[in-house]
Amino acid sequence: MSTRSAAGDDAHGLAAALRRFPARSLQIRELSIRDESFRGMCEDFAAAESALAHADRLPSHVREERRAEFKSLVESLAAEIEQTLGPARGLI
């Protein structure tokens, strides 16, 4: 993977996490700077969101099953990101 595409993946993953958890943006940004594993999790989350968004393009005989798989993956990765972020501090 080239440096340019790696940086693009990082930015895409960061943007996806920020969209999902806007109230935790500072924490997400800080963690993404220092934790490669967290960045990878965010990249996977962004890829799963993209796959879900494009599920309608799949052949009709697999569309609903894949949509359910992608949705489950998105939710699972979101939960993993949220767990990694830990309890929200100072949020009501």
ChimeraX commands (.cxc) that place a marker at each C-alpha (Angstrom):
marker #1 position 0.00,0.00,0.00 radius 0.5
marker #1 position 1.39,3.38,-0.93 radius 0.5
marker #1 position 1.83,6.15,1.60 radius 0.5
marker #1 position -0.72,8.26,-0.23 radius 0.5
marker #1 position -3.43,5.61,-0.10 radius 0.5
marker #1 position -2.59,4.77,3.51 radius 0.5
marker #1 position -3.06,8.42,4.44 radius 0.5
marker #1 position -6.32,8.49,2.49 radius 0.5
marker #1 position -7.55,5.37,4.28 radius 0.5
marker #1 position -6.66,6.95,7.62 radius 0.5
marker #1 position -8.59,10.10,6.73 radius 0.5
marker #1 position -11.57,8.09,5.46 radius 0.5
marker #1 position -11.59,5.98,8.63 radius 0.5
marker #1 position -11.26,9.01,10.86 radius 0.5
marker #1 position -14.12,10.76,9.03 radius 0.5
marker #1 position -16.36,7.70,9.45 radius 0.5
marker #1 position -15.67,7.50,13.20 radius 0.5
marker #1 position -16.28,11.23,13.60 radius 0.5
marker #1 position -19.61,10.98,11.78 radius 0.5
marker #1 position -20.72,8.12,14.03 radius 0.5
marker #1 position -19.48,9.66,17.30 radius 0.5
marker #1 position -19.40,13.46,16.81 radius 0.5
marker #1 position -19.53,14.21,20.53 radius 0.5
marker #1 position -16.27,12.28,20.98 radius 0.5
marker #1 position -14.36,13.98,18.17 radius 0.5
marker #1 position -11.44,15.22,20.27 radius 0.5
marker #1 position -10.92,11.80,21.83 radius 0.5
marker #1 position -11.17,10.09,18.42 radius 0.5
marker #1 position -8.63,12.48,16.90 radius 0.5
marker #1 position -6.20,12.04,19.79 radius 0.5
marker #1 position -6.49,8.26,19.78 radius 0.5
marker #1 position -6.09,8.04,16.01 radius 0.5
marker #1 position -2.80,9.92,16.25 radius 0.5
marker #1 position -1.21,7.52,18.70 radius 0.5
marker #1 position -2.91,4.16,18.14 radius 0.5
marker #1 position -2.37,2.32,14.85 radius 0.5
marker #1 position -4.80,-0.41,15.87 radius 0.5
marker #1 position -7.54,2.18,16.45 radius 0.5
marker #1 position -6.84,3.72,13.04 radius 0.5
marker #1 position -7.20,0.28,11.47 radius 0.5
marker #1 position -10.48,-0.27,13.28 radius 0.5
marker #1 position -11.76,3.05,11.93 radius 0.5
marker #1 position -10.62,2.12,8.40 radius 0.5
marker #1 position -12.50,-1.19,8.68 radius 0.5
marker #1 position -15.56,0.71,9.93 radius 0.5
marker #1 position -15.42,3.07,6.94 radius 0.5
marker #1 position -15.06,0.14,4.52 radius 0.5
marker #1 position -18.04,-1.64,6.09 radius 0.5
marker #1 position -20.14,1.54,5.85 radius 0.5
marker #1 position -19.17,1.88,2.19 radius 0.5
marker #1 position -20.06,-1.75,1.48 radius 0.5
marker #1 position -23.43,-1.25,3.14 radius 0.5
marker #1 position -24.06,1.92,1.15 radius 0.5
marker #1 position -23.36,0.04,-2.09 radius 0.5
marker #1 position -25.33,-3.11,-1.25 radius 0.5
marker #1 position -28.11,-2.05,-3.62 radius 0.5
marker #1 position -25.73,-2.59,-6.52 radius 0.5
marker #1 position -25.39,-6.30,-5.76 radius 0.5
marker #1 position -27.32,-8.94,-7.68 radius 0.5
marker #1 position -30.85,-9.31,-6.34 radius 0.5
marker #1 position -30.36,-12.92,-5.25 radius 0.5
marker #1 position -27.68,-11.94,-2.68 radius 0.5
marker #1 position -28.58,-8.31,-1.95 radius 0.5
marker #1 position -30.62,-8.68,1.25 radius 0.5
marker #1 position -28.28,-11.24,2.80 radius 0.5
marker #1 position -25.20,-9.10,2.12 radius 0.5
marker #1 position -26.98,-5.95,3.33 radius 0.5
marker #1 position -27.71,-7.72,6.64 radius 0.5
marker #1 position -24.09,-8.89,6.89 radius 0.5
marker #1 position -22.71,-5.43,6.17 radius 0.5
marker #1 position -25.11,-3.80,8.64 radius 0.5
marker #1 position -24.10,-6.29,11.33 radius 0.5
marker #1 position -20.43,-5.61,10.61 radius 0.5
marker #1 position -20.97,-1.83,10.80 radius 0.5
marker #1 position -22.72,-2.15,14.16 radius 0.5
marker #1 position -20.09,-4.55,15.50 radius 0.5
marker #1 position -17.23,-2.25,14.52 radius 0.5
marker #1 position -19.05,0.79,15.92 radius 0.5
marker #1 position -19.43,-1.05,19.23 radius 0.5
marker #1 position -15.73,-1.94,19.17 radius 0.5
marker #1 position -14.77,1.67,18.53 radius 0.5
marker #1 position -17.07,2.84,21.32 radius 0.5
marker #1 position -15.58,0.27,23.70 radius 0.5
marker #1 position -12.06,1.38,22.78 radius 0.5
marker #1 position -13.02,5.00,23.46 radius 0.5
marker #1 position -14.25,3.95,26.90 radius 0.5
marker #1 position -16.83,5.73,29.01 radius 0.5
marker #1 position -17.72,9.21,27.84 radius 0.5
marker #1 position -16.26,11.81,30.14 radius 0.5
marker #1 position -18.05,15.05,30.83 radius 0.5
marker #1 position -20.95,14.25,28.53 radius 0.5
marker #1 position -24.51,14.41,29.74 radius 0.5
marker link #1:1,2 radius 0.2
marker link #1:2,3 radius 0.2
marker link #1:3,4 radius 0.2
marker link #1:4,5 radius 0.2
marker link #1:5,6 radius 0.2
marker link #1:6,7 radius 0.2
marker link #1:7,8 radius 0.2
marker link #1:8,9 radius 0.2
marker link #1:9,10 radius 0.2
marker link #1:10,11 radius 0.2
marker link #1:11,12 radius 0.2
marker link #1:12,13 radius 0.2
marker link #1:13,14 radius 0.2
marker link #1:14,15 radius 0.2
marker link #1:15,16 radius 0.2
marker link #1:16,17 radius 0.2
marker link #1:17,18 radius 0.2
marker link #1:18,19 radius 0.2
marker link #1:19,20 radius 0.2
marker link #1:20,21 radius 0.2
marker link #1:21,22 radius 0.2
marker link #1:22,23 radius 0.2
marker link #1:23,24 radius 0.2
marker link #1:24,25 radius 0.2
marker link #1:25,26 radius 0.2
marker link #1:26,27 radius 0.2
marker link #1:27,28 radius 0.2
marker link #1:28,29 radius 0.2
marker link #1:29,30 radius 0.2
marker link #1:30,31 radius 0.2
marker link #1:31,32 radius 0.2
marker link #1:32,33 radius 0.2
marker link #1:33,34 radius 0.2
marker link #1:34,35 radius 0.2
marker link #1:35,36 radius 0.2
marker link #1:36,37 radius 0.2
marker link #1:37,38 radius 0.2
marker link #1:38,39 radius 0.2
marker link #1:39,40 radius 0.2
marker link #1:40,41 radius 0.2
marker link #1:41,42 radius 0.2
marker link #1:42,43 radius 0.2
marker link #1:43,44 radius 0.2
marker link #1:44,45 radius 0.2
marker link #1:45,46 radius 0.2
marker link #1:46,47 radius 0.2
marker link #1:47,48 radius 0.2
marker link #1:48,49 radius 0.2
marker link #1:49,50 radius 0.2
marker link #1:50,51 radius 0.2
marker link #1:51,52 radius 0.2
marker link #1:52,53 radius 0.2
marker link #1:53,54 radius 0.2
marker link #1:54,55 radius 0.2
marker link #1:55,56 radius 0.2
marker link #1:56,57 radius 0.2
marker link #1:57,58 radius 0.2
marker link #1:58,59 radius 0.2
marker link #1:59,60 radius 0.2
marker link #1:60,61 radius 0.2
marker link #1:61,62 radius 0.2
marker link #1:62,63 radius 0.2
marker link #1:63,64 radius 0.2
marker link #1:64,65 radius 0.2
marker link #1:65,66 radius 0.2
marker link #1:66,67 radius 0.2
marker link #1:67,68 radius 0.2
marker link #1:68,69 radius 0.2
marker link #1:69,70 radius 0.2
marker link #1:70,71 radius 0.2
marker link #1:71,72 radius 0.2
marker link #1:72,73 radius 0.2
marker link #1:73,74 radius 0.2
marker link #1:74,75 radius 0.2
marker link #1:75,76 radius 0.2
marker link #1:76,77 radius 0.2
marker link #1:77,78 radius 0.2
marker link #1:78,79 radius 0.2
marker link #1:79,80 radius 0.2
marker link #1:80,81 radius 0.2
marker link #1:81,82 radius 0.2
marker link #1:82,83 radius 0.2
marker link #1:83,84 radius 0.2
marker link #1:84,85 radius 0.2
marker link #1:85,86 radius 0.2
marker link #1:86,87 radius 0.2
marker link #1:87,88 radius 0.2
marker link #1:88,89 radius 0.2
marker link #1:89,90 radius 0.2
marker link #1:90,91 radius 0.2
marker link #1:91,92 radius 0.2
view
